[in-house]
Amino acid sequence: MGIKNKIEERVKQAKAQSYFKAWYQRRWGKWTLLGAGLIVVCVLWVAGLIANNLLHIYRGDIFDKTTLTWVTAADYEQNQKAASAVLTEDDPATGTDEPLVYVVAYQSFACPYSKDNQQDLKAMLDKFGPLVKFVFKDFPTEGLHENVFNAHLAANCANEQKKFWEYHDLLFANQGKFSKPELKAYAAQLGLDKTTFDACLDSEKFSQEIRQDYAQGVNLGVPGTPSYVVNGQLIGHAVPMDLWEEVIGFILKQEI
């Protein structure tokens, strides 16, 4: 057989072998296998998720809309009781009287992180105010900041004259300047009745209420300021606006 014939024979054999490649050895076959594998993985993941949810439902667990986690019925009930226990009529509050979302804020007027979070809180209330009730709780950081307890006393005295939020803003704007003369000067700046305010501050009229707020926060596990209880669930740190949108937006989607 001549060289030419040998070459032609080899070419024929190579073509024949390529024609009879198994489908999974071809490029399109490999891609098909990869796609099928991904589909199987997705199906198994979804099946596992459904099975897990059904198991929680079978056990009687409750899906918490705030934390996006499953909790036992006993834990959920305990969280709700804890939240209702801290909501009292005499606490300063703003927002709607028929809220879908309760935000209970534990703040210290001397805490720089509480001060820094005020802009985000105002933005959150501007956007969600008609659907949210925002409640202020005293959590003075005594031992860390001088005269902070006096600042909380003064804010409660201002609340007695329906000027809590205005006084609240003045305290954060003048953070650290909490001597009694300075606190009384802020009251005068807002036009509060001097005799009533001075007597309230000097007698520490709301001392017990502030201590109760602090004790309630400790019982809830408040780690520091600022901390927030949102529909019964604790968020133990400052919350930027994008996170407020995420948390409240999710709750509203479930409620509306």
Backbone as CSV, one residue per row, in Angstrom:
resi,resn,N_x,N_y,N_z,CA_x,CA_y,CA_z,C_x,C_y,C_z
1,MET,0.865,-1.195,0.000,0.000,0.000,0.000,0.893,1.233,0.000
2,GLY,0.615,2.177,-0.917,1.421,3.364,-1.015,1.147,4.322,0.135
3,ILE,2.034,5.288,0.247,1.899,6.280,1.328,0.578,7.028,1.205
4,LYS,0.191,7.353,0.006,-1.053,8.086,-0.208,-2.234,7.300,0.290
5,ASN,-2.223,6.001,-0.016,-3.333,5.155,0.418,-3.373,5.041,1.944
6,LYS,-2.196,4.946,2.566,-2.140,4.854,4.025,-2.725,6.110,4.677
7,ILE,-2.378,7.247,4.099,-2.897,8.516,4.648,-4.408,8.562,4.534
8,GLU,-4.919,8.164,3.368,-6.367,8.182,3.165,-7.059,7.233,4.144
9,GLU,-6.440,6.061,4.389,-7.019,5.085,5.305,-7.056,5.639,6.730
10,ARG,-5.969,6.315,7.144,-5.922,6.895,8.480,-6.979,7.986,8.642
11,VAL,-7.158,8.789,7.614,-8.169,9.851,7.650,-9.555,9.260,7.808
12,LYS,-9.815,8.159,7.072,-11.120,7.495,7.177,-11.349,6.960,8.585
13,GLN,-10.307,6.368,9.167,-10.434,5.821,10.526,-10.690,6.929,11.553
14,ALA,-9.991,8.060,11.390,-10.163,9.182,12.317,-11.582,9.728,12.218
15,LYS,-12.102,9.850,10.991,-13.467,10.337,10.813,-14.467,9.383,11.436
16,ALA,-14.242,8.090,11.238,-15.157,7.085,11.782,-15.184,7.147,13.301
17,GLN,-13.995,7.299,13.903,-13.933,7.373,15.368,-14.647,8.614,15.899
18,SER,-14.512,9.748,15.186,-15.157,10.968,15.639,-16.668,10.852,15.518
19,TYR,-17.145,10.146,14.496,-18.583,9.987,14.310,-19.200,9.169,15.427
20,PHE,-18.433,8.249,15.975,-18.993,7.340,16.971,-18.585,7.673,18.409
21,LYS,-18.202,8.971,18.686,-17.957,9.401,20.052,-19.253,9.330,20.856
22,ALA,-19.130,8.887,22.104,-20.302,8.879,22.983,-20.793,10.309,23.181
23,TRP,-22.124,10.482,23.336,-22.693,11.839,23.415,-22.118,12.647,24.575
24,TYR,-21.837,11.954,25.708,-21.323,12.674,26.871,-19.856,13.075,26.714
25,GLN,-19.221,12.588,25.635,-17.847,12.983,25.361,-17.780,14.211,24.452
26,ARG,-18.889,14.528,23.852,-18.939,15.681,22.968,-19.141,16.958,23.798
27,ARG,-18.834,18.116,23.224,-18.916,19.380,23.948,-20.343,19.659,24.426
28,TRP,-21.304,19.473,23.524,-22.692,19.752,23.915,-23.159,18.782,24.985
29,GLY,-22.627,17.559,24.952,-22.996,16.581,25.962,-22.462,16.955,27.339
30,LYS,-21.236,17.485,27.353,-20.642,17.911,28.624,-21.441,19.062,29.232
31,TRP,-21.835,20.013,28.371,-22.638,21.134,28.868,-23.996,20.654,29.368
32,THR,-24.545,19.669,28.690,-25.836,19.112,29.113,-25.724,18.474,30.497
33,LEU,-24.650,17.724,30.700,-24.438,17.094,32.005,-24.266,18.135,33.105
34,LEU,-23.506,19.203,32.804,-23.296,20.259,33.790,-24.616,20.927,34.155
35,GLY,-25.437,21.239,33.132,-26.737,21.862,33.384,-27.654,20.961,34.196
36,ALA,-27.650,19.669,33.865,-28.483,18.717,34.600,-28.044,18.620,36.051
37,GLY,-26.719,18.667,36.259,-26.200,18.608,37.630,-26.644,19.801,38.450
38,LEU,-26.595,20.981,37.837,-27.029,22.188,38.543,-28.513,22.127,38.873
39,ILE,-29.304,21.627,37.955,-30.744,21.496,38.201,-31.007,20.552,39.369
40,VAL,-30.284,19.445,39.401,-30.450,18.472,40.497,-30.100,19.113,41.839
41,VAL,-29.002,19.873,41.868,-28.590,20.543,43.105,-29.664,21.523,43.570
42,CYS,-30.209,22.309,42.633,-31.253,23.280,42.980,-32.502,22.587,43.504
43,VAL,-32.889,21.501,42.833,-34.079,20.756,43.264,-33.881,20.194,44.666
44,LEU,-32.694,19.644,44.919,-32.408,19.099,46.252,-32.411,20.189,47.311
45,TRP,-31.874,21.375,46.952,-31.848,22.487,47.919,-33.253,22.943,48.257
46,VAL,-34.096,23.108,47.233,-35.483,23.523,47.459,-36.236,22.469,48.265
47,ALA,-36.019,21.199,47.921,-36.679,20.119,48.650,-36.262,20.116,50.118
48,GLY,-34.962,20.346,50.360,-34.482,20.406,51.737,-35.082,21.571,52.500
49,LEU,-35.207,22.719,51.817,-35.804,23.895,52.449,-37.267,23.651,52.805
50,ILE,-37.999,23.052,51.872,-39.409,22.743,52.125,-39.540,21.746,53.270
51,ALA,-38.697,20.731,53.247,-38.742,19.727,54.309,-38.440,20.343,55.668
52,ASN,-37.460,21.250,55.698,-37.107,21.916,56.953,-38.264,22.765,57.470
53,ASN,-38.911,23.516,56.555,-40.049,24.346,56.958,-41.210,23.492,57.458
54,LEU,-41.467,22.381,56.752,-42.553,21.492,57.176,-42.267,20.895,58.555
55,LEU,-40.992,20.613,58.811,-40.616,20.083,60.122,-40.890,21.103,61.220
56,HIS,-40.550,22.380,60.951,-40.817,23.431,61.937,-42.320,23.589,62.171
57,ILE,-43.099,23.531,61.082,-44.555,23.652,61.212,-45.112,22.482,62.009
58,TYR,-44.612,21.286,61.726,-45.057,20.091,62.452,-44.770,20.226,63.946
59,ARG,-43.625,20.828,64.282,-43.266,20.998,65.685,-44.040,22.123,66.361
60,GLY,-44.738,22.941,65.555,-45.473,24.063,66.121,-44.642,25.316,66.261
61,ASP,-43.475,25.365,65.583,-42.636,26.554,65.650,-43.281,27.703,64.881
62,ILE,-42.789,28.918,65.129,-43.330,30.125,64.511,-42.215,30.840,63.764
63,PHE,-42.518,31.285,62.530,-41.525,32.019,61.746,-41.555,33.472,62.149
64,ASP,-40.438,33.955,62.689,-40.360,35.334,63.148,-40.060,36.244,61.964
65,LYS,-40.960,37.183,61.690,-40.842,38.027,60.514,-39.739,39.076,60.639
66,THR,-39.344,39.386,61.860,-38.324,40.405,62.062,-36.925,39.858,61.853
67,THR,-36.663,38.710,62.451,-35.320,38.117,62.348,-35.213,37.103,61.222
68,LEU,-36.342,36.775,60.580,-36.381,35.815,59.468,-35.882,34.443,59.896
69,THR,-36.228,34.053,61.106,-35.823,32.756,61.623,-37.016,32.069,62.277
70,TRP,-36.894,30.740,62.436,-37.907,29.974,63.150,-37.598,30.001,64.645
71,VAL,-38.635,30.191,65.453,-38.486,30.125,66.909,-39.581,29.227,67.459
72,THR,-39.338,28.651,68.606,-40.360,27.820,69.220,-41.515,28.700,69.683
73,ALA,-42.685,28.103,69.800,-43.856,28.858,70.236,-43.629,29.472,71.611
74,ALA,-42.945,28.744,72.487,-42.680,29.251,73.840,-41.765,30.473,73.793
75,ASP,-40.721,30.400,72.956,-39.802,31.532,72.838,-40.501,32.741,72.222
76,TYR,-41.346,32.489,71.215,-42.058,33.578,70.565,-42.995,34.277,71.553
77,GLU,-43.713,33.493,72.335,-44.626,34.061,73.325,-43.863,34.879,74.361
78,GLN,-42.708,34.371,74.766,-41.888,35.090,75.736,-41.411,36.422,75.163
79,ASN,-41.011,36.422,73.875,-40.566,37.660,73.232,-41.687,38.683,73.168
80,GLN,-42.893,38.221,72.828,-44.022,39.138,72.732,-44.398,39.711,74.095
81,LYS,-44.331,38.883,75.135,-44.626,39.370,76.478,-43.598,40.400,76.910
82,ALA,-42.343,40.134,76.558,-41.279,41.072,76.918,-41.488,42.413,76.224
83,ALA,-41.922,42.374,74.961,-42.141,43.610,74.226,-43.304,44.393,74.818
84,SER,-44.407,43.714,75.117,-45.581,44.398,75.668,-45.281,44.961,77.047
85,ALA,-44.367,44.314,77.767,-44.046,44.763,79.119,-43.330,46.103,79.113
86,VAL,-42.582,46.404,78.041,-41.816,47.642,78.010,-42.592,48.800,77.389
87,LEU,-43.756,48.544,76.817,-44.556,49.605,76.223,-45.517,50.161,77.266
88,THR,-45.237,51.335,77.769,-46.089,51.972,78.761,-46.585,53.309,78.231
89,GLU,-47.709,53.762,78.738,-48.352,54.961,78.218,-47.558,56.230,78.488
90,ASP,-46.754,56.242,79.541,-46.051,57.473,79.898,-44.711,57.626,79.181
91,ASP,-44.317,56.676,78.376,-43.072,56.805,77.634,-43.260,57.744,76.443
92,PRO,-42.287,58.593,76.159,-42.375,59.462,74.983,-42.472,58.622,73.715
93,ALA,-43.391,58.995,72.857,-43.598,58.219,71.631,-44.005,59.150,70.501
94,THR,-43.676,58.746,69.298,-44.083,59.485,68.115,-44.467,58.481,67.033
95,GLY,-45.183,58.956,66.022,-45.660,58.051,64.977,-47.156,57.860,65.085
96,THR,-47.640,56.753,64.571,-49.068,56.492,64.527,-49.557,55.791,65.791
97,ASP,-50.844,55.963,66.083,-51.452,55.277,67.226,-51.913,53.868,66.865
98,GLU,-51.926,53.556,65.578,-52.319,52.216,65.127,-51.206,51.656,64.240
99,PRO,-50.087,51.304,64.851,-48.909,50.908,64.067,-48.935,49.461,63.606
100,LEU,-48.238,49.228,62.524,-47.913,47.872,62.104,-46.550,47.466,62.646
101,VAL,-45.747,48.479,62.979,-44.397,48.228,63.478,-44.160,49.047,64.747
102,TYR,-43.736,48.358,65.812,-43.320,49.024,67.046,-41.791,49.060,67.084
103,VAL,-41.253,50.255,67.308,-39.807,50.400,67.506,-39.595,51.020,68.880
104,VAL,-39.008,50.258,69.786,-38.695,50.747,71.130,-37.194,50.992,71.183
105,ALA,-36.812,52.243,71.412,-35.401,52.634,71.355,-34.831,52.823,72.747
106,TYR,-33.743,52.127,73.053,-32.999,52.324,74.290,-31.793,53.189,73.952
107,GLN,-31.800,54.427,74.493,-30.759,55.377,74.130,-30.224,56.095,75.365
108,SER,-29.007,56.563,75.219,-28.382,57.408,76.236,-28.053,58.742,75.591
109,PHE,-28.434,59.834,76.258,-28.170,61.158,75.686,-26.674,61.468,75.609
110,ALA,-25.864,60.741,76.367,-24.419,60.982,76.348,-23.678,60.042,75.412
111,CYS,-24.373,59.067,74.834,-23.715,58.079,73.980,-23.483,58.655,72.577
112,PRO,-22.234,58.694,72.107,-21.971,59.235,70.765,-22.611,58.411,69.651
113,TYR,-22.770,57.092,69.879,-23.386,56.246,68.859,-24.889,56.513,68.765
114,SER,-25.512,56.808,69.915,-26.924,57.200,69.893,-27.089,58.509,69.134
115,LYS,-26.184,59.444,69.387,-26.243,60.731,68.682,-26.080,60.535,67.180
116,ASP,-25.101,59.722,66.789,-24.838,59.518,65.363,-26.004,58.848,64.653
117,ASN,-26.791,58.066,65.387,-27.896,57.322,64.769,-29.165,58.160,64.602
118,GLN,-29.159,59.401,65.134,-30.368,60.233,65.084,-30.794,60.575,63.660
119,GLN,-29.835,60.832,62.806,-30.171,61.171,61.416,-30.885,60.014,60.726
120,ASP,-30.414,58.802,60.972,-31.060,57.624,60.380,-32.458,57.422,60.960
121,LEU,-32.618,57.683,62.255,-33.943,57.545,62.877,-34.932,58.543,62.298
122,LYS,-34.477,59.762,62.101,-35.366,60.785,61.517,-35.752,60.404,60.093
123,ALA,-34.794,59.888,59.336,-35.097,59.454,57.967,-36.087,58.299,57.975
124,MET,-35.913,57.370,58.918,-36.831,56.229,59.021,-38.235,56.698,59.360
125,LEU,-38.358,57.639,60.309,-39.676,58.129,60.706,-40.313,58.972,59.608
126,ASP,-39.510,59.704,58.860,-40.056,60.474,57.735,-40.678,59.547,56.698
127,LYS,-40.051,58.401,56.498,-40.534,57.475,55.463,-41.642,56.554,55.971
128,PHE,-41.494,56.050,57.203,-42.422,55.034,57.703,-43.303,55.515,58.851
129,GLY,-43.218,56.815,59.196,-43.958,57.337,60.340,-45.433,56.977,60.403
130,PRO,-46.169,57.024,59.284,-47.595,56.679,59.327,-47.871,55.212,59.665
131,LEU,-46.845,54.381,59.658,-47.026,52.956,59.929,-46.271,52.490,61.168
132,VAL,-45.493,53.386,61.765,-44.596,53.010,62.861,-44.917,53.805,64.121
133,LYS,-44.806,53.147,65.268,-44.807,53.842,66.549,-43.424,53.723,67.141
134,PHE,-42.793,54.871,67.386,-41.430,54.926,67.896,-41.466,55.365,69.350
135,VAL,-40.942,54.519,70.232,-41.003,54.758,71.671,-39.594,54.928,72.225
136,PHE,-39.396,55.978,73.027,-38.092,56.234,73.633,-38.027,55.627,75.021
137,LYS,-36.912,54.952,75.310,-36.659,54.386,76.632,-35.332,54.916,77.159
138,ASP,-35.333,55.260,78.443,-34.117,55.761,79.081,-33.143,54.626,79.360
139,PHE,-31.904,54.794,78.910,-30.851,53.831,79.217,-29.561,54.616,79.466
140,PRO,-29.546,55.418,80.546,-28.391,56.285,80.806,-27.112,55.490,81.050
141,THR,-26.056,55.913,80.400,-24.772,55.203,80.505,-23.958,55.784,81.664
142,GLU,-24.468,55.581,82.855,-23.767,56.054,84.053,-22.453,55.289,84.213
143,GLY,-21.471,55.963,84.763,-20.165,55.351,84.915,-19.277,55.606,83.713
144,LEU,-19.915,55.915,82.587,-19.166,56.237,81.371,-19.200,57.727,81.063
145,HIS,-20.338,58.354,81.378,-20.521,59.753,80.996,-21.054,60.555,82.192
146,GLU,-20.407,61.652,82.471,-20.741,62.492,83.620,-22.102,63.175,83.426
147,ASN,-22.873,63.192,84.481,-24.162,63.907,84.533,-25.207,63.372,83.553
148,VAL,-24.985,62.189,82.997,-25.947,61.677,82.023,-27.307,61.404,82.666
149,PHE,-27.308,60.975,83.933,-28.592,60.711,84.587,-29.396,62.001,84.727
150,ASN,-28.707,63.124,85.002,-29.394,64.413,85.082,-30.052,64.763,83.746
151,ALA,-29.361,64.428,82.653,-29.922,64.712,81.323,-31.212,63.944,81.107
152,HIS,-31.249,62.692,81.550,-32.468,61.897,81.398,-33.573,62.395,82.322
153,LEU,-33.210,62.822,83.514,-34.201,63.440,84.402,-34.812,64.675,83.742
154,ALA,-33.960,65.508,83.185,-34.423,66.740,82.561,-35.332,66.465,81.369
155,ALA,-34.974,65.452,80.568,-35.803,65.112,79.410,-37.195,64.670,79.848
156,ASN,-37.270,63.920,80.928,-38.578,63.506,81.437,-39.364,64.681,81.994
157,CYS,-38.674,65.639,82.582,-39.356,66.854,83.048,-39.894,67.654,81.868
158,ALA,-39.145,67.681,80.782,-39.620,68.353,79.570,-40.816,67.609,78.989
159,ASN,-40.781,66.290,79.068,-41.904,65.491,78.584,-43.179,65.817,79.351
160,GLU,-43.042,66.123,80.640,-44.189,66.492,81.467,-44.868,67.748,80.930
161,GLN,-44.105,68.585,80.244,-44.649,69.812,79.651,-44.809,69.694,78.131
162,LYS,-44.869,68.439,77.645,-45.133,68.157,76.228,-44.046,68.686,75.289
163,LYS,-42.813,68.720,75.773,-41.712,69.209,74.938,-40.550,68.213,74.900
164,PHE,-40.877,66.922,74.997,-39.800,65.940,75.085,-38.914,65.951,73.860
165,TRP,-39.499,65.871,72.667,-38.691,65.683,71.458,-37.833,66.909,71.159
166,GLU,-38.372,68.089,71.467,-37.567,69.295,71.284,-36.377,69.305,72.256
167,TYR,-36.642,68.902,73.493,-35.573,68.858,74.491,-34.580,67.733,74.166
168,HIS,-35.114,66.625,73.699,-34.313,65.482,73.234,-33.283,65.949,72.199
169,ASP,-33.726,66.740,71.221,-32.827,67.213,70.169,-31.766,68.169,70.723
170,LEU,-32.169,69.003,71.691,-31.216,69.924,72.300,-30.123,69.178,73.075
171,LEU,-30.518,68.102,73.756,-29.534,67.327,74.520,-28.499,66.689,73.605
172,PHE,-28.952,66.129,72.500,-27.988,65.523,71.571,-27.137,66.597,70.884
173,ALA,-27.739,67.752,70.620,-26.979,68.833,69.985,-25.918,69.396,70.925
174,ASN,-26.173,69.318,72.229,-25.238,69.832,73.233,-24.693,68.689,74.088
175,GLN,-24.391,67.587,73.453,-23.984,66.379,74.173,-22.791,66.646,75.090
176,GLY,-22.937,66.169,76.340,-21.874,66.334,77.330,-22.028,67.555,78.199
177,LYS,-22.845,68.506,77.808,-23.066,69.726,78.593,-24.336,69.540,79.421
178,PHE,-24.193,68.778,80.497,-25.356,68.327,81.247,-25.341,68.767,82.718
179,SER,-24.705,69.854,83.032,-24.807,70.365,84.397,-26.231,70.889,84.603
180,LYS,-26.664,70.961,85.826,-28.040,71.407,86.081,-28.308,72.821,85.560
181,PRO,-27.378,73.769,85.728,-27.624,75.089,85.133,-27.792,75.032,83.612
182,GLU,-27.003,74.205,82.969,-27.125,74.073,81.516,-28.457,73.430,81.134
183,LEU,-28.875,72.404,81.871,-30.140,71.739,81.590,-31.316,72.689,81.793
184,LYS,-31.234,73.525,82.800,-32.298,74.508,83.042,-32.307,75.589,81.966
185,ALA,-31.127,75.899,81.444,-31.048,76.886,80.362,-31.707,76.355,79.095
186,TYR,-31.559,75.053,78.823,-32.221,74.464,77.656,-33.743,74.550,77.814
187,ALA,-34.213,74.341,79.029,-35.655,74.427,79.286,-36.161,75.843,79.030
188,ALA,-35.393,76.821,79.470,-35.773,78.215,79.243,-35.772,78.535,77.748
189,GLN,-34.822,77.966,77.024,-34.730,78.167,75.578,-35.990,77.683,74.869
190,LEU,-36.611,76.640,75.415,-37.831,76.082,74.816,-39.094,76.715,75.386
191,GLY,-38.926,77.625,76.311,-40.083,78.310,76.880,-40.849,77.494,77.905
192,LEU,-40.185,76.532,78.548,-40.854,75.725,79.563,-41.053,76.543,80.836
193,ASP,-42.070,76.181,81.583,-42.321,76.850,82.842,-41.150,76.593,83.790
194,LYS,-40.467,77.676,84.189,-39.226,77.550,84.952,-39.457,76.927,86.329
195,THR,-40.483,77.378,87.025,-40.733,76.876,88.374,-41.017,75.385,88.362
196,THR,-41.880,74.978,87.442,-42.258,73.560,87.351,-41.070,72.702,86.952
197,PHE,-40.325,73.166,85.941,-39.190,72.388,85.452,-38.097,72.277,86.513
198,ASP,-37.754,73.387,87.118,-36.670,73.377,88.111,-37.020,72.472,89.285
199,ALA,-38.268,72.526,89.747,-38.688,71.684,90.871,-38.639,70.212,90.480
200,CYS,-39.042,69.916,89.266,-39.031,68.530,88.764,-37.602,67.998,88.713
201,LEU,-36.680,68.794,88.163,-35.295,68.357,88.021,-34.606,68.228,89.383
202,ASP,-34.785,69.218,90.233,-34.094,69.223,91.531,-34.577,68.094,92.442
203,SER,-35.845,67.723,92.311,-36.394,66.660,93.161,-36.170,65.265,92.572
204,GLU,-35.610,65.230,91.362,-35.410,63.957,90.647,-36.729,63.178,90.564
205,LYS,-37.740,63.866,90.129,-39.107,63.341,90.123,-39.229,62.026,89.357
206,PHE,-38.518,61.905,88.256,-38.693,60.731,87.400,-37.552,59.723,87.548
207,SER,-36.853,59.784,88.663,-35.732,58.874,88.892,-36.162,57.411,88.829
208,GLN,-37.253,57.082,89.494,-37.700,55.686,89.529,-38.090,55.189,88.147
209,GLU,-38.752,56.046,87.374,-39.152,55.639,86.022,-37.936,55.361,85.137
210,ILE,-36.909,56.176,85.261,-35.688,55.969,84.481,-35.022,54.662,84.882
211,ARG,-34.979,54.408,86.188,-34.394,53.153,86.671,-35.191,51.943,86.151
212,GLN,-36.493,52.092,86.077,-37.328,50.992,85.577,-37.050,50.732,84.102
213,ASP,-36.927,51.802,83.324,-36.588,51.637,81.905,-35.261,50.896,81.755
214,TYR,-34.289,51.314,82.557,-32.964,50.691,82.474,-33.040,49.205,82.845
215,ALA,-33.776,48.899,83.912,-33.901,47.502,84.349,-34.609,46.658,83.300
216,GLN,-35.634,47.216,82.667,-36.338,46.492,81.608,-35.397,46.192,80.448
217,GLY,-34.566,47.175,80.100,-33.607,46.965,79.023,-32.622,45.852,79.346
218,VAL,-32.131,45.854,80.570,-31.198,44.807,80.990,-31.873,43.440,80.903
219,ASN,-33.139,43.357,81.349,-33.870,42.081,81.301,-34.087,41.604,79.865
220,LEU,-34.202,42.547,78.944,-34.379,42.181,77.533,-33.066,41.791,76.868
221,GLY,-31.968,42.054,77.544,-30.667,41.734,76.968,-30.024,42.873,76.214
222,VAL,-30.482,44.104,76.466,-29.880,45.262,75.793,-28.391,45.325,76.134
223,PRO,-27.527,45.256,75.118,-26.081,45.210,75.379,-25.453,46.586,75.539
224,GLY,-26.126,47.610,75.062,-25.584,48.961,75.117,-26.464,49.883,74.295
225,THR,-25.994,51.093,74.084,-26.789,52.068,73.344,-26.090,52.448,72.038
226,PRO,-26.916,52.685,70.995,-28.366,52.489,70.985,-28.726,51.030,70.735
227,SER,-29.881,50.626,71.235,-30.452,49.311,70.942,-31.933,49.501,70.651
228,TYR,-32.485,48.601,69.851,-33.876,48.738,69.439,-34.607,47.405,69.566
229,VAL,-35.854,47.486,70.011,-36.727,46.318,70.019,-37.776,46.559,68.947
230,VAL,-37.730,45.770,67.893,-38.622,45.945,66.739,-39.622,44.790,66.718
231,ASN,-40.875,45.115,66.993,-41.918,44.086,67.073,-41.489,42.903,67.946
232,GLY,-40.863,43.236,69.068,-40.519,42.209,70.041,-39.144,41.607,69.895
233,GLN,-38.408,41.992,68.833,-37.087,41.413,68.599,-36.000,42.457,68.811
234,LEU,-34.976,42.063,69.543,-33.902,42.984,69.915,-32.861,43.127,68.809
235,ILE,-32.530,44.383,68.500,-31.395,44.704,67.630,-30.437,45.506,68.493
236,GLY,-29.333,44.905,68.874,-28.453,45.492,69.870,-27.352,46.367,69.324
237,HIS,-27.675,47.229,68.379,-26.661,48.117,67.800,-27.356,49.212,67.008
238,ALA,-26.582,50.187,66.570,-27.115,51.250,65.723,-27.635,50.656,64.412
239,VAL,-28.690,51.264,63.877,-29.313,50.753,62.654,-29.287,51.844,61.583
240,PRO,-28.528,51.653,60.515,-28.521,52.635,59.430,-29.824,52.584,58.633
241,MET,-30.052,53.605,57.850,-31.321,53.725,57.131,-31.566,52.560,56.185
242,ASP,-30.540,52.078,55.510,-30.760,50.978,54.567,-31.230,49.718,55.286
243,LEU,-30.759,49.520,56.523,-31.212,48.357,57.286,-32.625,48.569,57.813
244,TRP,-32.967,49.814,58.214,-34.355,50.104,58.600,-35.296,49.789,57.436
245,GLU,-34.922,50.180,56.245,-35.761,49.922,55.071,-35.939,48.424,54.858
246,GLU,-34.875,47.680,55.049,-34.937,46.230,54.851,-35.833,45.562,55.906
247,VAL,-35.612,45.908,57.173,-36.360,45.276,58.269,-37.832,45.668,58.218
248,ILE,-38.109,46.969,58.167,-39.502,47.430,58.190,-40.201,47.055,56.895
249,GLY,-39.505,47.159,55.778,-40.109,46.775,54.502,-40.548,45.329,54.502
250,PHE,-39.734,44.438,55.076,-40.100,43.026,55.139,-41.325,42.822,56.012
251,ILE,-41.367,43.490,57.165,-42.517,43.349,58.075,-43.788,43.817,57.390
252,LEU,-43.717,44.935,56.696,-44.905,45.491,56.036,-45.400,44.570,54.920
253,LYS,-44.494,43.942,54.210,-44.895,43.013,53.157,-45.683,41.834,53.732
254,GLN,-45.324,41.425,54.935,-46.016,40.304,55.579,-47.358,40.717,56.161
255,GLU,-47.454,41.999,56.561,-48.661,42.449,57.264,-49.748,42.967,56.318
256,ILE,-49.308,43.630,55.243,-50.309,44.283,54.358,-50.911,43.282,53.388
